[in-house]
Amino acid sequence: MSPSPRLGLLVAAVALGFLFLPPALPALLILALLAAAAGDAWAVRSRPDLNRTMPGILARGVSAQLVVEVEADGAAARVRQPVPPDLQLDPREADGRLAGTVVPRRRGRHTIPPPVVRVEGRFGLGRVHHGGGDVAEVLVYPDMPAAHRLVTSVRQGRFRDPGVLTRGPLGLGTDFESIRDYLPDDDIRQVNWRATARTGRPMSNQYRVEQDRNVICCIDAGRLMAAPVSADPGSGVPLTRLDAALDAAVAVVLVADEIGDQAGAIAFDNDVRRRLTPRRRGGQAVVSAIFDLEPTTADSDYELAFRQVGGGKRSLVIVFTDLLEEGAARSLVEAVPVLARRHHVVVASVRDPDLDRAVRTPPAEVRDVLAASVVVEALDARARVAAQLTRAGAQVLEAPPDTLAAACVGAYLRAKARSRL
C-alpha cells in the first residue's frame, strides 16, 4: 500500500490550518484523511486479473504486438510491463489496458517478467501495487520474414540474384518435363522452336528441378563473427556478422525445403557447437538449432568443422565466416581443400558498407586520408584471401548484410542449375 499524490496535497492543505486554527482540529482532519486512505487502499487489496497476449516466437528487428488486459472491477488501474534490455517496448505503461509494440533487438531466448499493476481506491487517496504472475519466455529468431519472402519469390519464379544479370529464372533443372506457353521472364534458350512453329505462338520447355541434393551451412561462431556491421539506419537494431550470417543460412535452408533438397548445418568455433545432418524438410530443425547462437572469443577450427562434413554424398557446403583478418583466414585457406575435393564449396562473407563508404567518400581532412589508407589496406588483404580461396577450389561470395541472404540463395540455385551438386 502507498499514499497517492492527492492525499499528499490534501494533507499539506490541512496542515496550513495549524497556522490559523486550534491544533486539535487540523490533527483530527489529518488522521481522518489517513484513515480514509487506508480504507481506500484496503478496498483494492485484491490482485486484479491480468491477461497478457504476445507471440512466443519473434524475429529480430521485426515488430510484434504485446497486449495486457486488466480487470480491476471499475477501479482506476495503471499497468506497466518491464522488459529486458534486448527487447524494446513502446509504450511500457498505460492506464487500464496496455497495447504496445515490441521490437526484438537481439536473437536468442529472453525472459519477460510479469506485468505490474497499480490500482487506486475509489476516492484516489490510497493505492496498491500488485506484482507476481507468470514469467514468459520469448524466442527471438533471425529475420524470418525476409527469408520467407525469398522462398516465395523462388516458388513463384520471380527470384533474381541481386547484382547479377540473369537470363530467365534461376533454379531450373536439366530434366525435361513438359512444354508450356512462353513467359516474359523465360530464357531464350528455353524456347521450343518446333512447338512454336506448330502452334503459331511462342512455347517454352519446362524443366524439372532436381531434388534430394544436400545443402550444408557451416556457420563460424568464433571471435571474428562478433564484429558489428552497419544495419539499416532507420531500424536502430544492432547487427553483428553472425546475425547477418544466420539470416542468410535460414533463407538457404528454407529454400532447400521449398525445392525438395535436404538441409543440414554445423556451427563451430574451436569446437563443434551444433550439428544437424542433412535431411528432407530439415529447414525448421536447422532454424530451431541455430537461432540462439552467440559468438565466442575463441579462434575457429575450420579443419575440425570440415571433417564433420566428411566424405559422404556430394553437397553444397556454404561456409559463413569473415575474411577481413588475413592471419585468421590462413587456417581457412588451408582447410578448404579438405572439402573442395568432394563438395561444391561457397565461402560467404559480409561486406561492411562502412568500409566501402570510407574509400569512396572524398577526404575532408588529414584524418580521413589516414582512415582511408587503413581501409584500403584491409580491403586489399581481404582480396588476397579471396584469391587464395578461389585457387583452393572454393567460390567466394561477398555481399552487404541486407543482400547476403539473397546472394547465398542465388549461389545455391546457380549450383543446381549447373549440376554442380
Secondary structure, DSSP 8 states (H G I E B T S, - for coil): -EE-HHHHHHHHHHHGGGGTS-THHHHHHHHHHHHHHHHHHHHT-S--EEEEE--SEEETT--EEEEEEEE-TT-EEEEE----TTEEEESSEEESEEEEEEEE-S-EEEEE---EEEEE-TTSSEEEEE-----EEEEEES-HHHHHHHHHHHHTT----TT---SS-S---SEEEEEEE--TTS-GGGB-HHHHHHHSS-EEEEEE-----EEEEEEE-SGGGGSEE---TTT---EEHHHHHHHHHHHHHHHHHHHT-EEEEEEESSSEEEEEEEEET-HHHHHHHHTT----SS---HHHHHHHHTTSS-EEEEEE---S-HHHHHHHHHHHHHHHTTSEEEEEEE--HHHHHHHHS---SHHHHHHHHHHHHHHHHHHHHHHHHHHTT-EEEEE-TTTHHHHHHHHHHHHHHTT--
